[in-house]
Amino acid sequence: MPTILNDRIDINELIKEICENFQKLGYTQIQLKLKNNLAKIQGNKEQISQALENLIENALEASYYVQPVEISTNQINQKIHIDILDHGK
């Protein structure tokens, strides 16, 4: 049974770290529109990171690694929203 971790996570910082890793691999078409001063979320940082990496990689693949991928965050009431928009077919 995996260990459940309850980390306090700054989702914007996590998204920036993930995108920096993709940019180091040459994927420079990622555009960030991150809302300032979001509440921290609680969860397993490793699992959330893996899920975001998968979603971003899927968006890059759908965009054939050349079209821009836009990632935005927002907070509405107590909920954090993450949008990953690709321009693939």
C-alpha positions, 0 to 999 in steps of 0.5 A, spaced: 500 500 500 503 506 497 504 511 503 499 517 503 502 524 504 499 530 505 503 536 503 502 543 502 503 545 495 503 551 491 500 549 485 503 555 481 510 553 483 509 546 481 507 547 474 513 552 473 518 546 475 514 541 471 514 546 465 521 548 466 523 541 465 519 540 459 523 547 456 530 544 458 528 538 453 526 543 448 519 544 448 519 552 448 512 553 446 508 552 453 505 559 455 503 560 462 498 564 465 498 563 472 493 567 477 497 570 483 496 568 490 492 562 490 491 558 496 496 552 497 493 545 496 493 539 500 495 532 497 501 528 495 506 532 491 509 526 487 502 524 485 499 531 483 506 532 479 506 526 475 498 527 473 500 534 471 506 532 467 502 527 464 497 532 462 502 537 459 505 531 455 499 529 452 497 536 450 504 537 447 503 531 443 496 533 441 499 539 438 505 536 435 510 539 439 510 545 435 503 549 437 503 553 443 500 549 449 497 554 454 496 553 462 492 557 466 490 557 474 485 560 477 481 560 484 474 560 484 471 560 492 475 555 495 477 551 488 483 551 484 482 550 477 488 548 472 486 549 465 491 546 460 489 548 452 492 545 446 491 546 439 491 539 436 487 536 432 
